[in-house]
Amino acid sequence: MLDHNAYASLVLAAWEKFIETGKIETTEIRPEITQSWLRCRKAGVDPFAGRSTRLLPEPEVNELLEKRKSLINIARPFMEKLYDFVISSHFVVVLCDERGYIMETVGNTYVTKYYARDLNFYRGALWTEEEIGGNGVGTTLLLKRPFQISGAEHYCKKHHPWTCSGAPIFNEENQLIGILEMSGPVEKTHLHTLGMVVAAAEAIKQQLRVHQRNRQLTLVNNRLNNIFLSVSDGVIVVDRQGIIKQVNPVAEKILGQEKAGINNSMLEDYLERYTPVRDMLTSGKAFSDLEVAVKTTAGIVQCLASGKSIRDDQDKITGGVIFINPIHRIKNLINRFSGAHATFSFEDILGNGKLLLKAIQLGSLAAGNHSNVLLCGESGTGKEMFAQAIHNKSTRSSGPFVAVNCGAIPRELIGSELFGYAEGAFTGARKGGRPGKFELAVGGTLFLDEIGDMPLEQQVSLLRVLQDKTITRIGGDKVVVVDVRIICATNKNLSLEVAKGNFRQDLYYRLNVISITLPALREHREDIPPMFKAFFKKSCEKLGRVPPDVDPKVITCLQQYGWPGNVRELQNVVERMVNVATGPVIRTDHLPEEILSPQFMVWQRETGWSPQSISITEERKKIKERLAENQREEILTLLSKNKGNVSQVAREMGISRNSLYRKLKKLNILL
């Protein structure tokens, strides 16, 4: 069975083939779709139009609305509820009559205006299949049953960005009297959407059929609406005594039981913290996003829970609905949108030096298991890039990649940063507590950079986590299982730190399962030319500049330099050269002074340069003067750009304010 993306690609290819040849050469597409395509082609529908041209005059629109006033008034609250469930997802809910003319729309103002402008999607417009191709209204009209159509399943290309779910509305004589339809972005396609529309259409039918059952319908509708609120959460419906009456499949999965074993049991038996539920059932006090421990067949699962009471038409509390969502699912979502993911792979690592290739080979092997990895190397050698590459090649690539710089966090805060804290753990602690990096990295990789700077007292806690695979938040007493792969990095000699008493020996052995040493740039100078080329191209693109020519002597100088800052320093030097050089050629005098001066004698020997009347000292002085002038121009430009803000200029140059003030004094720049 094809997954969603594969099926979408298959449908698009089949649609393009059908539009071109009129032939359908696959059996993987739903027959309802292929039959719709054939009908549209036979009817002469333009696949590149998709805009309704059959529009009722205003008097006829008013007549239609008055004639169907009862249906519209009953349907509109359900349409608004449907829209509330997807309010942030750019969906539109529409009600049509039995002919396919739009009578009412509810939805995002921007989306409805776009629909109206681009597709004539408003009151009085005809949306049948013969008019604008297969869609959630027209095709549902023909089929007379619920129908969902998404992406390239639509006959008209203008509709490919949308997913449409339609359901017919029947009266008590089972006659078709309208269509309820909901459209939204194709990436939001989900069967639950169709289920919601079907349920709403059925509710409208019931409301139309039996007005005298208003109390019962209100109860059913409230339950339905609350279930609709979070269909991706576990949903538990209880009566006023707290007896479970209904659960959805997600709740069954969380609790680890089928509904037959859950229904008619007490909700209190599953929750360690029941007071908020009791208050909700007695006083109607709702609660939201409370952290609770849920007892399941697999053990304790930490969840976020929300609850809302259910009331009848006399406003009496008859029960409640509780939504539960495992915290690890929410954390994964947070990580995805907060940038806690790895972007680099081994293919992004530049260079073919022997030592570098050996490190890449070891990294690839490490990706194939779950052992702890210790990355060793000087600052700027790309340790985090390696860690991301290992993560992305591992079976945990779909999980979060959470990076922590142990040397950048104050020693008194590193514990709460790694392990989190419970509510009330200390003055100023966030209500409800806060998860630490270990919890946020569950199912993925935790990258501990500068591990050699971790305080000894926290090394004990880290060792315990590595041994037990569990953490306890600071100030809390609940044990949380953490399935995390650890990758550490250091620019220190940890074995020497162990000997000095600065690093625990047992922790060192725990971390040093797979050790990978990243070579300093000076140890694989042969990789400098290709690295320079890549960084040079990137810097020029960043500045929107046509790449100037590069004097070969520049590359020679770069290969002779010691690179204490390694690849990071090379990247910064290249970016600086591109910024400083204004002419058509990058020359050696565009190099920073620290690179140029120590190598002058080497360049003289290699290039054969021999001055006739100018001494080496004078030439070096001229070069330094040119460099100083270039730097003076750079600083003046940045000062002008930032309106004299010294702090901002220092940040952009990557130096401290004191260093910048020294340069200003040296270059005779007055503020």
Secondary structure as the mmCIF struct_conf table of DSSP 4:
data_model
#
loop_
_struct_conf.conf_type_id
_struct_conf.id
_struct_conf.beg_label_comp_id
_struct_conf.beg_label_asym_id
_struct_conf.beg_label_seq_id
_struct_conf.end_label_comp_id
_struct_conf.end_label_asym_id
_struct_conf.end_label_seq_id
HELX_RH_AL_P HELX_RH_AL_P1 HIS A 4 THR A 21
BEND BEND1 GLY A 22 GLY A 22
BEND BEND2 THR A 27 ILE A 29
HELX_RH_AL_P HELX_RH_AL_P2 PRO A 31 ALA A 43
TURN_TY1_P TURN_TY1_P1 GLY A 44 GLY A 44
TURN_TY1_P TURN_TY1_P2 PRO A 47 ALA A 49
STRN STRN1 LEU A 55 LEU A 55
HELX_RH_AL_P HELX_RH_AL_P3 GLU A 58 LYS A 67
TURN_TY1_P TURN_TY1_P3 ARG A 68 ARG A 68
HELX_RH_AL_P HELX_RH_AL_P4 LYS A 69 PHE A 85
TURN_TY1_P TURN_TY1_P4 VAL A 86 HIS A 90
STRN STRN2 VAL A 92 ASP A 97
TURN_TY1_P TURN_TY1_P5 GLU A 98 ARG A 99
BEND BEND3 GLY A 100 GLY A 100
STRN STRN3 TYR A 101 TYR A 101
STRN STRN4 ILE A 102 GLY A 107
HELX_RH_AL_P HELX_RH_AL_P5 THR A 109 LEU A 119
BEND BEND4 TYR A 122 TYR A 122
TURN_TY1_P TURN_TY1_P6 ARG A 123 GLY A 124
STRN STRN5 ALA A 125 LEU A 126
HELX_RH_AL_P HELX_RH_AL_P6 GLU A 129 ILE A 132
BEND BEND5 GLY A 134 GLY A 134
TURN_TY1_P TURN_TY1_P7 GLY A 136 VAL A 137
HELX_RH_AL_P HELX_RH_AL_P7 GLY A 138 LEU A 143
TURN_TY1_P TURN_TY1_P8 LYS A 144 LYS A 144
BEND BEND6 ARG A 145 ARG A 145
STRN STRN6 PHE A 147 SER A 150
HELX_RH_3T_P HELX_RH_3T_P1 GLY A 151 GLU A 153
BEND BEND7 HIS A 154 CYS A 156
HELX_RH_3T_P HELX_RH_3T_P2 LYS A 157 HIS A 159
TURN_TY1_P TURN_TY1_P9 HIS A 160 PRO A 161
STRN STRN7 TRP A 162 PHE A 170
TURN_TY1_P TURN_TY1_P10 GLU A 172 GLU A 173
STRN STRN8 LEU A 176 PRO A 185
HELX_RH_3T_P HELX_RH_3T_P3 VAL A 186 LYS A 188
HELX_RH_AL_P HELX_RH_AL_P8 LEU A 191 ARG A 209
HELX_RH_3T_P HELX_RH_3T_P4 HIS A 211 ARG A 213
HELX_RH_AL_P HELX_RH_AL_P9 ASN A 214 LEU A 229
TURN_TY1_P TURN_TY1_P11 SER A 230 SER A 232
BEND BEND8 ASP A 233 ASP A 233
STRN STRN9 GLY A 234 ASP A 239
TURN_TY1_P TURN_TY1_P12 ARG A 240 GLN A 241
STRN STRN10 ILE A 243 ILE A 243
STRN STRN11 ILE A 244 VAL A 247
HELX_RH_AL_P HELX_RH_AL_P10 PRO A 249 LEU A 255
TURN_TY1_P TURN_TY1_P13 GLY A 256 GLY A 256
BEND BEND9 GLN A 257 GLN A 257
HELX_RH_AL_P HELX_RH_AL_P11 LYS A 259 ILE A 262
TURN_TY1_P TURN_TY1_P14 ASN A 263 ASN A 264
BEND BEND10 SER A 265 SER A 265
STRN STRN12 MET A 266 MET A 266
HELX_RH_3T_P HELX_RH_3T_P5 LEU A 267 ASP A 269
TURN_TY1_P TURN_TY1_P15 TYR A 270 TYR A 270
STRN STRN13 LEU A 271 LEU A 271
BEND BEND11 GLU A 272 GLU A 272
HELX_RH_AL_P HELX_RH_AL_P12 THR A 275 SER A 283
STRN STRN14 PHE A 287 THR A 296
TURN_TY1_P TURN_TY1_P16 THR A 297 ALA A 298
STRN STRN15 GLY A 299 ARG A 311
TURN_TY1_P TURN_TY1_P17 ASP A 313 GLN A 314
STRN STRN16 ILE A 317 PRO A 326
HELX_RH_AL_P HELX_RH_AL_P13 ILE A 327 PHE A 337
TURN_TY1_P TURN_TY1_P18 SER A 338 GLY A 339
BEND BEND12 HIS A 341 HIS A 341
HELX_RH_3T_P HELX_RH_3T_P6 PHE A 346 ASP A 348
HELX_RH_AL_P HELX_RH_AL_P14 LYS A 354 ALA A 367
TURN_TY1_P TURN_TY1_P19 GLY A 368 GLY A 368
BEND BEND13 ASN A 369 ASN A 369
STRN STRN17 VAL A 373 CYS A 376
TURN_TY1_P TURN_TY1_P20 SER A 379 GLY A 380
BEND BEND14 THR A 381 THR A 381
HELX_RH_AL_P HELX_RH_AL_P15 LYS A 383 LYS A 393
BEND BEND15 SER A 394 SER A 394
TURN_TY1_P TURN_TY1_P21 THR A 395 SER A 398
BEND BEND16 GLY A 399 GLY A 399
STRN STRN18 PHE A 401 ASN A 405
TURN_TY1_P TURN_TY1_P22 CYS A 406 ALA A 408
BEND BEND17 ILE A 409 ILE A 409
TURN_TY1_P TURN_TY1_P23 ARG A 411 LEU A 413
HELX_RH_AL_P HELX_RH_AL_P16 ILE A 414 PHE A 419
STRN STRN19 TYR A 421 TYR A 421
TURN_TY1_P TURN_TY1_P24 GLU A 423 GLY A 424
BEND BEND18 ALA A 425 PHE A 426
TURN_TY1_P TURN_TY1_P25 THR A 427 GLY A 428
HELX_LH_PP_P HELX_LH_PP_P1 ALA A 429 ARG A 430
TURN_TY1_P TURN_TY1_P26 LYS A 431 GLY A 432
STRN STRN20 ARG A 434 ARG A 434
HELX_RH_AL_P HELX_RH_AL_P17 LYS A 437 LEU A 440
TURN_TY1_P TURN_TY1_P27 ALA A 441 GLY A 443
BEND BEND19 GLY A 444 GLY A 444
STRN STRN21 THR A 445 ASP A 449
TURN_TY1_P TURN_TY1_P28 GLU A 450 GLU A 450
HELX_RH_3T_P HELX_RH_3T_P7 ILE A 451 ASP A 453
BEND BEND20 MET A 454 MET A 454
HELX_RH_AL_P HELX_RH_AL_P18 LEU A 456 ASP A 468
BEND BEND21 LYS A 469 LYS A 469
STRN STRN22 THR A 470 THR A 472
STRN STRN23 ILE A 474 ILE A 474
TURN_TY1_P TURN_TY1_P29 GLY A 475 GLY A 475
STRN STRN24 VAL A 479 VAL A 481
STRN STRN25 ARG A 485 THR A 490
BEND BEND22 ASN A 491 LYS A 492
HELX_RH_AL_P HELX_RH_AL_P19 LEU A 494 LYS A 500
TURN_TY1_P TURN_TY1_P30 GLY A 501 GLY A 501
BEND BEND23 ASN A 502 PHE A 503
HELX_RH_AL_P HELX_RH_AL_P20 GLN A 505 LEU A 511
TURN_TY1_P TURN_TY1_P31 ASN A 512 VAL A 513
STRN STRN26 ILE A 514 THR A 517
HELX_LH_PP_P HELX_LH_PP_P2 LEU A 518 ALA A 520
HELX_RH_3T_P HELX_RH_3T_P8 LEU A 521 ASP A 527
HELX_RH_AL_P HELX_RH_AL_P21 ILE A 528 LEU A 543
TURN_TY1_P TURN_TY1_P32 GLY A 544 GLY A 544
HELX_LH_PP_P HELX_LH_PP_P3 VAL A 546 PRO A 548
STRN STRN27 ASP A 549 VAL A 550
HELX_RH_AL_P HELX_RH_AL_P22 PRO A 552 GLN A 560
BEND BEND24 TYR A 561 TYR A 561
TURN_TY1_P TURN_TY1_P33 PRO A 564 GLY A 565
HELX_RH_AL_P HELX_RH_AL_P23 ASN A 566 VAL A 580
BEND BEND25 GLY A 583 PRO A 584
STRN STRN28 VAL A 585 ILE A 586
HELX_RH_3T_P HELX_RH_3T_P9 THR A 588 HIS A 590
BEND BEND26 LEU A 591 LEU A 591
HELX_RH_AL_P HELX_RH_AL_P24 GLU A 593 LEU A 596
HELX_RH_3T_P HELX_RH_3T_P10 SER A 597 GLN A 599
HELX_RH_AL_P HELX_RH_AL_P25 PHE A 600 THR A 607
TURN_TY1_P TURN_TY1_P34 GLY A 608 GLY A 608
BEND BEND27 GLN A 612 ILE A 614
HELX_RH_AL_P HELX_RH_AL_P26 ILE A 616 LYS A 641
TURN_TY1_P TURN_TY1_P35 ASN A 642 GLY A 644
HELX_RH_AL_P HELX_RH_AL_P27 VAL A 646 MET A 653
TURN_TY1_P TURN_TY1_P36 GLY A 654 GLY A 654
BEND BEND28 ILE A 655 ILE A 655
HELX_RH_AL_P HELX_RH_AL_P28 ARG A 657 LYS A 666
TURN_TY1_P TURN_TY1_P37 LEU A 667 ASN A 668
#
